[in-house]
Amino acid sequence: MQFETTDELARELIRLRLVTDAQVAECHQSRPVTSDPGSLLDALEAQHFLTAYQAGKLRSGEKAPLVLGDYKLQYQNASGSFARVFRAAPLDPTDNRMIGVKVLRQRFLDDPKAIGHFHREAELCMKLRHPNVVPIYDVGIDDEWHYFTMEFIEGGNLRDFIRIRKKLDPVEVLRCGCDMVEGLKYALSQGMTHRDFKMSNVLMSSRGVAKLVDFGLAGDATDGEDESVHAVEYAALEKNTHAPINDPRSDLFFLGAVLYELSSGVCPWKRTADPAERKQFSRYSGIRPLAMADPNTPRVLADIIDRLLRINPDERYQSAEEAVADLRPALSGLGDSKQALAGQPGNTQEKRPNSIPTVLCVEYRPKQQDLLREYLSKHGFRVLMLSSWERALTRIRSNPPDGLVLMGDALDGGHADAYDEALSWSKLQNIGCVVVLRSGEQALLDQLTPHASSQLLTQPTRLRDVRSAMLESLEACQNRE
């Protein structure tokens, strides 16, 4: 522990604005806090004033940023070799937004080229504002840390998405394809190509909207022939097909690879981390037609994907406009005419139903959070996790999930009122609701008034019971629509 006393730790946390004087005082009042700094961390975490991530970093003494600019980092959300992405909250207590913060890794802090590349990504993309592109808000340096802020997308990337679902049905593939190609079309209208289009660089929002992210290798008119802006895959493809630098059709080729995997459940080429293998042209020129990889694929979808993956760039779609001109009629023809219009001008605000139900779980204990998240994710749910009912209620009011799991153990007091509040809001918003009462609260069963799309359970209960209850609640919600 890098702090000698509780008071020293408290002063530093208040200076950083991770907590307030009042929160420290409340911890001292609610439970015994000794001179050991660890006891204060335990109390702050138990009261949800610090997250498990923040408390863990403070306990370990690891050199890691916890506050950058006007935001406090709450959890690590994604990690790459170049940077990490965190879920963050504004320091302003009246601002309830969640923000994504991308932070350059520590090992690059003395590398001017890496720093320049990182800032270039942010500065190029700050001008992009489109429903299918994750917006970047600002870029900054705090102490030695380089970071930029962006919209926080509560869903995962397509790589995580497909690990759960294995493959998507054709309508879902076409919806996702329309979203992605609209994002590419818009970026090109702003003078940018993506240059690193792949599954992990497409995020799926909690409302089932695909959004492009990580234009870190994006090409623009100033790039010339700078090889630093070329992904290995792009360089291999373009070198062997004599395509021009920053050819927009290269993004369309790798869009086709993403759609191929979403549709069939298999990557069109063997995955490898070996740069030499990734440079082999045969890896991209020897792709099996989609109809052979998955004979059940509708012909119209297979034809679109196969055309995107033509090795000769002159035989591919020549623009995003051409691609979307085929994608939208195909989407309409497969029975999704309403969604076929969702991305058209004037309709970008329309919400679509999510293909994976989003369940908001309220649970503060880290071990139980991990168990719930892992189990429900494995069984086809997208899981959002909050540690307090107050924050969950804010989320329900502003952007309701499909389902809610409220664990009574996450409530500090006023259990009956909180349970009633959860049931009322779930009925108002047509949210599937599972309330798990604490052990010893069986008497509350007679006092609470569940509705058709809500379920009451009592501890002890099994994860499978929670899942079954949620499925029943979601089915009841659908019947109400």
C-alpha positions in Angstrom: 0.0 0.0 0.0 1.5 3.4 -1.0 -0.3 5.2 1.8 0.9 5.1 5.4 -2.3 6.2 7.2 -6.0 6.4 6.6 -5.9 10.2 6.7 -3.2 10.3 4.1 -5.2 8.1 1.8 -8.4 10.2 2.4 -6.6 13.4 1.6 -5.3 12.0 -1.7 -8.6 10.6 -2.8 -10.3 13.9 -2.1 -7.6 15.8 -3.9 -8.1 13.6 -6.9 -11.9 14.1 -6.6 -12.5 10.4 -6.6 -14.5 10.9 -3.4 -15.8 13.8 -1.3 -15.3 14.8 2.3 -18.9 13.8 3.0 -18.4 10.3 1.6 -15.3 9.7 3.7 -17.2 11.0 6.8 -20.1 8.7 5.9 -17.8 5.7 5.8 -16.4 6.5 9.2 -19.9 6.7 10.6 -21.3 3.5 9.0 -18.5 1.1 9.9 -15.3 0.9 11.9 -12.3 2.4 10.0 -8.9 1.8 11.5 -5.6 3.6 10.9 -4.9 1.0 8.2 -5.6 2.6 4.8 -7.0 -0.7 3.6 -10.0 -0.4 6.0 -11.0 2.9 4.4 -10.8 1.4 0.9 -13.0 -1.5 2.1 -15.5 1.0 3.5 -15.5 3.2 0.4 -16.0 0.1 -1.9 -18.8 -1.3 0.3 -20.6 2.1 0.1 -20.1 2.1 -3.7 -18.1 5.3 -3.5 -15.2 3.5 -5.2 -15.5 0.8 -7.8 -13.7 -2.6 -7.4 -11.3 -1.5 -10.2 -10.4 1.8 -8.4 -10.0 0.1 -5.0 -7.9 -2.6 -6.5 -5.5 -0.2 -8.2 -5.1 1.8 -5.0 -4.5 -1.4 -2.9 -1.8 -2.6 -5.3 -0.1 0.7 -5.6 0.1 0.2 -9.3 1.0 3.2 -11.4 -2.3 3.7 -13.3 -4.5 6.7 -13.9 -7.7 6.9 -12.0 -8.7 10.5 -12.9 -8.0 12.0 -16.3 -9.2 15.5 -17.0 -12.8 15.8 -15.8 -13.5 12.1 -15.6 -12.8 9.3 -13.2 -12.1 5.9 -14.6 -14.4 3.3 -13.2 -13.6 0.0 -15.0 -11.4 -1.2 -17.9 -13.7 -2.0 -20.8 -11.3 -3.1 -23.5 -7.6 -3.6 -24.0 -5.3 -3.7 -27.0 -1.6 -3.7 -27.5 -1.6 0.1 -28.2 -4.2 1.5 -25.8 -6.9 0.6 -23.2 -10.5 1.8 -23.1 -12.2 2.6 -19.8 -15.7 3.3 -18.7 -15.6 6.6 -17.0 -18.0 9.0 -15.1 -17.8 12.8 -15.1 -16.4 14.3 -11.9 -19.5 16.6 -11.9 -22.0 14.7 -9.6 -24.9 16.2 -11.5 -23.8 14.6 -14.8 -25.0 11.0 -15.1 -23.4 10.2 -18.4 -21.1 7.3 -19.0 -18.1 8.2 -21.1 -15.5 6.0 -22.9 -11.9 7.1 -22.3 -9.1 5.7 -24.5 -5.7 5.8 -22.8 -2.3 5.3 -24.4 -0.4 2.4 -22.8 2.4 3.3 -20.4 5.1 1.6 -22.5 4.5 4.2 -25.3 4.8 7.3 -23.2 8.4 7.9 -24.3 7.7 7.1 -27.9 7.0 10.3 -29.9 5.9 8.4 -33.0 3.3 6.4 -31.0 2.1 9.5 -29.2 1.8 11.3 -32.5 -0.2 8.4 -34.0 -2.5 8.4 -30.9 -3.3 12.1 -31.1 -3.7 11.9 -34.9 -6.5 9.3 -34.5 -8.4 11.6 -32.1 -7.9 14.7 -34.2 -8.9 13.1 -37.4 -12.0 11.5 -36.0 -13.3 14.4 -33.9 -15.0 15.8 -37.0 -17.0 12.6 -37.5 -20.6 12.8 -36.3 -22.9 10.0 -37.6 -25.2 7.4 -35.9 -23.0 4.6 -37.1 -19.6 6.0 -36.0 -18.6 6.3 -32.4 -18.0 10.0 -31.8 -14.8 11.4 -30.2 -15.4 14.4 -27.9 -12.0 15.7 -26.9 -8.3 14.8 -26.6 -6.0 15.7 -23.7 -2.9 15.1 -21.7 -3.1 14.7 -17.9 0.3 14.5 -16.2 2.1 12.0 -18.4 -1.0 10.2 -19.7 -2.4 10.7 -23.2 -6.1 10.1 -23.6 -9.2 11.0 -25.5 -12.9 10.7 -24.7 -15.7 9.2 -26.7 -19.2 7.9 -26.6 -19.5 4.9 -24.2 -21.2 2.0 -26.0 -22.7 -0.4 -23.5 -22.7 -3.4 -25.8 -19.6 -5.3 -26.8 -17.7 -5.4 -30.1 -18.7 -7.9 -32.9 -16.0 -10.3 -31.9 -17.5 -10.6 -28.4 -21.0 -10.6 -29.9 -20.4 -13.5 -32.2 -18.7 -15.6 -29.4 -22.1 -15.6 -27.7 -24.4 -16.0 -30.7 -22.0 -18.1 -32.9 -23.7 -16.7 -36.0 -26.6 -14.3 -36.8 -29.7 -14.9 -38.8 -29.7 -13.3 -42.3 -31.9 -10.3 -41.4 -29.6 -9.4 -38.5 -26.5 -9.7 -40.8 -28.1 -7.4 -43.3 -29.1 -4.9 -40.6 -25.6 -4.8 -39.3 -24.2 -4.6 -42.9 -26.4 -1.5 -43.6 -25.2 0.2 -40.4 -21.5 -0.5 -41.2 -21.7 0.6 -44.8 -23.5 3.8 -43.8 -20.7 4.5 -41.4 -18.1 3.9 -44.1 -20.0 6.0 -46.6 -20.2 8.9 -44.2 -16.5 8.7 -43.3 -15.5 8.8 -46.9 -17.7 11.9 -47.4 -15.5 13.5 -44.8 -12.4 12.4 -46.7 -11.5 9.4 -44.6 -11.2 5.6 -45.1 -11.0 3.3 -42.2 -7.9 1.1 -43.0 -8.4 -1.3 -40.1 -11.9 -2.7 -40.6 -12.4 -5.9 -38.5 -14.8 -7.5 -36.0 -13.3 -5.9 -32.9 -13.5 -2.4 -34.5 -17.3 -2.5 -34.8 -19.3 -2.0 -31.6 -22.9 -3.1 -31.1 -25.0 -0.7 -29.0 -27.5 -1.9 -26.4 -30.2 -1.1 -29.0 -28.6 -3.3 -31.7 -27.0 -0.5 -33.8 -23.6 -1.2 -35.3 -21.1 1.7 -34.8 -17.6 1.9 -36.3 -14.7 2.7 -33.9 -10.9 2.9 -33.9 -10.0 4.8 -37.0 -6.4 4.7 -35.7 -5.1 3.7 -39.1 -7.5 5.9 -41.0 -6.3 7.2 -44.3 -6.9 10.7 -45.6 -5.5 12.8 -48.4 -2.4 13.8 -46.5 -1.2 10.2 -45.9 0.5 9.7 -49.3 2.4 6.4 -49.1 3.2 6.4 -45.4 3.3 2.7 -44.5 2.6 3.5 -40.9 -1.1 4.0 -41.7 -1.5 0.6 -43.3 -2.8 -2.5 -41.5 -0.9 -5.6 -42.5 -4.0 -7.1 -44.2 -4.7 -4.0 -46.2 -1.1 -3.8 -47.4 -1.1 -7.4 -48.5 -4.4 -7.0 -50.4 -3.6 -3.8 -52.1 0.0 -4.6 -53.0 -1.0 -7.8 -54.8 -4.1 -6.3 -56.6 -2.4 -3.1 -57.6 -5.0 -1.0 -55.9 -4.3 2.6 -55.2 -3.3 3.9 -51.8 -6.3 4.4 -49.5 -8.7 2.7 -51.9 -12.2 2.8 -50.4 -12.9 -0.5 -52.0 -10.4 -2.1 -49.5 -12.7 -1.2 -46.6 -15.5 -2.9 -48.6 -13.5 -6.1 -48.9 -12.9 -6.3 -45.2 -16.6 -5.4 -44.6 -17.3 -8.5 -46.6 -15.1 -10.5 -44.4 -17.0 -9.3 -41.3 -20.4 -10.1 -42.8 -19.1 -13.5 -43.9 -18.2 -14.4 -40.3 -21.5 -13.0 -38.9 -23.4 -15.1 -41.4 -21.5 -18.4 -41.3 -20.0 -18.2 -37.8 -16.5 -18.9 -39.3 -13.8 -16.4 -40.3 -13.1 -16.5 -44.1 -9.4 -17.1 -43.4 -7.3 -18.7 -40.7 -6.7 -16.4 -37.8 -3.1 -15.8 -36.8 -1.0 -13.3 -34.9 2.0 -14.1 -37.1 2.7 -11.0 -39.4 4.3 -13.2 -42.0 1.2 -15.3 -42.4 -1.0 -12.2 -42.4 1.0 -10.8 -45.3 0.4 -13.9 -47.5 -1.8 -13.0 -50.4 -3.2 -16.5 -50.7 -4.9 -15.9 -47.3 -7.3 -13.4 -49.0 -7.5 -14.8 -52.5 -8.5 -18.3 -51.5 -11.8 -17.7 -49.6 -14.5 -20.3 -50.1 -17.8 -18.9 -51.4 -20.2 -18.3 -48.6 -22.7 -20.7 -50.1 -20.2 -23.5 -49.6 -19.3 -22.4 -46.0 -23.0 -22.2 -45.1 -25.4 -23.7 -47.7 -28.4 -22.3 -45.7 -27.4 -18.7 -46.5 -30.1 -16.9 -48.6 -28.8 -16.5 -52.2 -29.3 -12.7 -52.1 -27.1 -12.4 -49.0 -24.4 -14.8 -50.3 -24.2 -12.9 -53.6 -23.7 -9.5 -51.8 -21.0 -10.9 -49.5 -19.2 -12.8 -52.3 -19.1 -9.6 -54.4 -17.6 -7.6 -51.5 -14.9 -10.3 -51.3 -13.9 -10.3 -54.9 -10.1 -10.2 -55.0 -10.1 -8.0 -58.1 -11.1 -4.5 -56.8 -12.8 -3.7 -60.1 -15.2 -6.6 -59.6 -16.2 -5.5 -56.1 -18.8 -2.8 -55.3 -17.1 0.4 -56.4 -18.5 2.5 -53.6 -20.5 2.3 -50.3 -23.4 3.7 -52.2 -23.4 0.8 -54.5 -23.3 -1.7 -51.6 -26.1 -0.1 -49.7 -28.2 0.0 -52.8 -28.2 -3.8 -52.7 -28.2 -4.3 -48.9 -31.4 -2.4 -48.2 -33.6 -4.1 -50.8 -32.2 -7.5 -49.6 -33.1 -6.5 -46.0 -36.6 -5.5 -47.1 -37.1 -8.6 -49.2 -36.2 -10.9 -46.2 -39.1 -9.5 -44.2 -37.7 -6.4 -42.5 -39.1 -3.6 -44.5 -39.5 -1.3 -41.4 -35.8 -1.7 -40.5 -34.7 -1.3 -44.1 -35.8 2.3 -43.7 -34.2 2.8 -40.3 -30.9 4.1 -41.7 -32.3 6.3 -44.4 -32.1 10.1 -44.1 -34.7 11.4 -41.7 -35.0 8.0 -39.9 -31.7 7.8 -38.0 -33.4 8.3 -34.7 -35.7 5.3 -35.0 -34.9 2.7 -32.4 -34.8 -0.9 -33.5 -35.4 -3.9 -31.4 -32.2 -5.5 -30.1 -31.4 -8.9 -31.4 -29.7 -9.8 -28.1 -31.8 -8.9 -25.0 -30.0 -6.4 -22.8 -30.4 -7.2 -19.1 -29.4 -4.7 -16.4 -28.2 -6.4 -13.2 -28.0 -4.5 -9.9 -25.4 -6.2 -7.7 -22.5 -4.7 -5.8 -20.4 -7.7 -4.8 -17.6 -8.3 -7.3 -17.7 -12.1 -7.2 -21.5 -12.2 -7.6 -21.2 -9.6 -10.4 -18.7 -11.8 -12.3 -20.9 -14.9 -11.8 -24.1 -13.2 -13.1 -22.3 -11.6 -16.0 -20.6 -14.8 -17.1 -23.6 -17.0 -16.8 -26.1 -14.7 -18.5 -23.7 -13.8 -21.2 -23.1 -17.5 -22.0 -26.9 -18.0 -22.3 -27.5 -15.3 -24.9 -27.9 -12.0 -22.9 -26.0 -8.8 -23.1 -25.3 -7.9 -19.5 -25.0 -4.4 -18.0 -23.9 -4.3 -14.4 -24.4 -1.5 -11.9 -23.7 -1.6 -8.2 -26.4 0.7 -6.9 -30.2 0.9 -7.4 -30.1 4.7 -7.7 -27.8 4.6 -10.7 -29.8 1.8 -12.2 -33.0 3.8 -11.8 -31.4 6.7 -13.7 -30.5 4.3 -16.5 -34.0 2.8 -16.7 -35.6 6.3 -16.9 -33.2 7.5 -19.7 -32.5 4.4 -21.7 -34.5 1.3 -20.5 -32.9 -2.1 -21.0 -35.0 -5.2 -22.0 -34.7 -6.8 -18.6 -33.8 -6.0 -15.0 -32.4 -8.2 -12.3 -32.4 -6.6 -8.9 -30.5 -8.4 -6.2 -31.8 -7.5 -2.8 -28.4 -7.9 -1.3 -27.3 -4.8 -3.3 -29.7 -2.6 -1.3 -28.6 -0.9 1.8 -32.0 -0.2 3.2 -35.7 0.5 2.2 -35.9 -2.8 0.5 -39.7 -2.9 0.1 -39.7 0.6 -1.4 -37.0 -0.3 -3.8 -38.7 -3.5 -4.9 -42.0 -1.7 -5.5 -40.1 1.0 -7.4 -38.5 -1.7 -9.6 -41.8 -3.4 -10.3 -43.5 -0.1 -11.1 -40.8 1.1 -13.5 -40.6 -2.3 -15.2 -44.4 -2.2 -15.9 -44.2 1.4 -17.1 -41.3 0.7 -19.5 -42.4 -2.8 -20.4 -39.2 -4.3 -19.0 -38.8 -7.9 -17.9 -38.1 -7.8 -14.2 -36.7 -10.3 -11.8 -36.4 -9.3 -8.2 -34.4 -11.5 -5.9 -35.3 -10.9 -2.3 -32.7 -11.3 0.4 -32.8 -14.4 2.7 -35.3 -13.8 5.4 -37.5 -11.5 3.3 -40.1 -14.1 2.3 -42.8 -12.1 4.2 -42.5 -9.4 1.6 -43.9 -11.7 -1.0 -47.4 -10.9 0.2 -46.8 -7.2 0.3 -45.4 -6.8 -3.2 -47.5 -6.7 -6.3 -45.8 -8.2 -9.3 -47.3 -7.9 -12.8 -47.3 -10.3 -15.7 -43.8 -9.4 -16.9 -42.1 -9.6 -13.5 -41.0 -12.4 -11.2 -40.1 -12.6 -7.5 -37.5 -15.0 -6.2 -36.0 -15.4 -2.8 -32.5 -16.3 -1.7 -31.1 -18.9 -1.8 -31.7 -19.3 -5.5 -29.8 -20.6 -8.5 -28.5 -18.8 -11.5 -30.6 -21.0 -13.7 -33.7 -19.9 -11.8 -32.8 -16.3 -12.4 -32.4 -17.0 -16.1 -35.6 -18.9 -16.4 -37.5 -16.2 -14.6 -36.0 -13.6 -16.9 -37.0 -15.5 -20.0 -40.6 -15.8 -18.8 -40.6 -12.0 -18.0 -39.3 -11.1 -21.5 -41.8 -13.4 -23.1 -44.6 -11.6 -21.2 -43.2 -8.3 -22.4 -43.4 -9.4 -26.0 -47.0 -10.5 -25.5 -47.9 -7.0 -24.2 -46.5 -5.3 -27.3 
